[in-house]
Each structure stands twice: as C-alpha cells, then as structure tokens.
Amino acid sequence: MTYATDRLHEEIAYIAYHFHWNLEDILDLEHRDRRRYTEQIAGFVARASAQG
C-alpha cells in the first residue's frame, strides 16, 4: 500500500508550519511518527482554541 502524496504533503506542511522543522527532518520521520506529531499538534491547536 502506498501513502497518498497529497496526504504526505499536508502532514509535511502542518508539521513545518507549527514546529518550524525543515523538510529533510520531517521526511526522515517514520510514517507513524509523522502521524503522531500531526495528532499532537492538532491537540495543541484544539486546546489553544478552547482557551480563547
């Protein structure tokens, strides 16, 4: 199974935007680690939004 290119680009942009990591570092992550970071960022964003 291959991972959708569009989804990969979304994850890269999301992590780069929020953590300011460079492309090479993000691409070096394993898929599950990249997904974990995107989920954690989403939690940060949700909590920040809830706090006002």
N, C-alpha and C positions, 0 to 999 in steps of 0.2 A: 504494500500500500504506500502511496506517496502522499505527502502533505501538500495541500493546496498552496500554490505560490502566493495567491492573494492573502491567505491567512498568515503565512510566514511574514509577508511584508507588513501586515497590520501589527503583528507581535513585535517586530523589529522597531517600527515607528513608535509604538506605545512605550516600550522599554526605553528607547533612546530619548523620547520626549520627557519622561518622568524621572529617569535615573541619570540622564546625560552620559550614557555609555556610548562608546564608539561602535561602529558596525562590526568590526572584527571581533571584539569581545562578545557581542551579542550572538554572532554566528558561531562562535566557539562553544556556546552553551548546548547541552543536550536538549532535545525537544522537550522532555518532561520538565527540565529546569526552566526553560524559557516559558513554558505554560505556567509553572508555579509562580514565576515572577510576575507574569501578567495578571494572575489571580490575586496576588498580594497587592499589586498596585491598585487594582480595582477596589480592593477592600479599603486601602488608604483613601482613595478618592471618595468612596461612599461615606466613610466616617467623617471626612472633612466637610462634605456636603451636608451631612446630618447636623454637624455642629454649627453650621451657619456660615 
